[in-house]
Amino acid sequence: MTRVALIDYGSGNLHSCARALAAAAGDAGAVHVTSRPEDILNAERIVLPGVGHFADCAGALRAIPGMVEALDEAVTRKGRPFLGICVGMQLMADMGLEDGETRGLGWVHGIVEALEPAPGLPVPHVGWNELMIPAPHPVLEGLGETPHAYFTHSYVFRPEDEAKVAAWTEYGPPFAAAIARDNLIGTQFHPEKSQRLGLTLLANFLKWHP
């Protein structure tokens, strides 16, 4: 049975994420909501949710003694599959510019900056958008011919290397809907709110062997 650690750091749709992960895993996985670094080190897969401001989320994560160190050990050294959701994906960046400059985890080089929509489009961006997937990725397989996912955000991840963008979407200018490298993937959209597409993506993540 796959052990999945869903990180509780006071930010994120923990209950909806836990329910969606459990539904996607079925009898093949056990989802553990935890704020204990030792659980992160023992998990086979790690999910970092996030709702709110980049600075608040980064501060809350670093406020848990040993959490960032455990994440670095499990994800970057041991290569455990990692999924970041919304601000959880943004925290993979070097820096976020929301509420000043705040250091991220530095796993994918780039910055998180304010969304600049087409004229007349409101911010935050809330609703369903189509995903454009430039190259196959195991976690993004089987999402349908015109996959739509649910977004709610005001900031976007701008990676230094656009090859790290696993999916794009448009709200005016295009922006990264998913970021991936090696054993890491993150989604700006919310799989737990994206109905069938989200469950398919989560099931793919739980079977993924990068």
Secondary structure, 3 states (H helix, E strand, C coil): CEEEEEECCCCCCHHHHHHHHHHHHHHHEEEEEECCHHHHHHCCEEEECCCCCHHHHHHHHHCCCCHHHHHHHHHHHCCCCEEEECHHHHCCCCEECCCCCEECCCCCCEEEEECCCCCCCCCCEEEEEECECCCCCHHHCCCCCCCEEEEEECEEEEECCHHHEEEEEECCCEEEEEEEECCEEEECCCHHHCHHHHHHHHHHHHHCCC
